[in-house]
Amino acid sequence: MADDLGSLQLSVAEADGRAEVGVRGEVDIHTCAELERTLTALAEKGVRSITLDLAEVAFIDSSGLRALVVGHKALHDHGGSLVVANPSSSTARLLEVTGLDGLFDVEP
């Protein structure tokens, strides 16, 4: 079971200044840097819109939320936007409670 702790898989599909990033696993203190690096690298590369698909996220903590905020800021600074798609009900609730659902678009 320990092998599953801290696991994160990202898939990236890019076209025409847009990207979809699929996230699978846990976004926590051990894995958030990878997500943050991916989002900021896409923004710096010229991607203007990122849809972050969280359908397969099993867990996200405050450090994971920070990675979303950093990614959003990087995109915003480059004239882009971040959309969070398919969050689980617990993730959607966390975004709501923290007010982050007002920072970027959240699509069920």
Sequence and secondary structure as in RCSB ss.txt:
>XXXX:A:sequence
MADDLGSLQLSVAEADGRAEVGVRGEVDIHTCAELERTLTALAEKGVRSITLDLAEVAFIDSSGLRALVVGHKAL
HDHGGSLVVANPSSSTARLLEVTGLDGLFDVEP
>XXXX:A:secstr
 GGGTT EEEEEEEETTEEEEEEEEEESTTTHHHHHHHHHHHHHHT  EEEEEEEEEEEE HHHHHHHHHHHHHH
HHTT EEEEES  HHHHHHHHHHTGGGTSEEE 
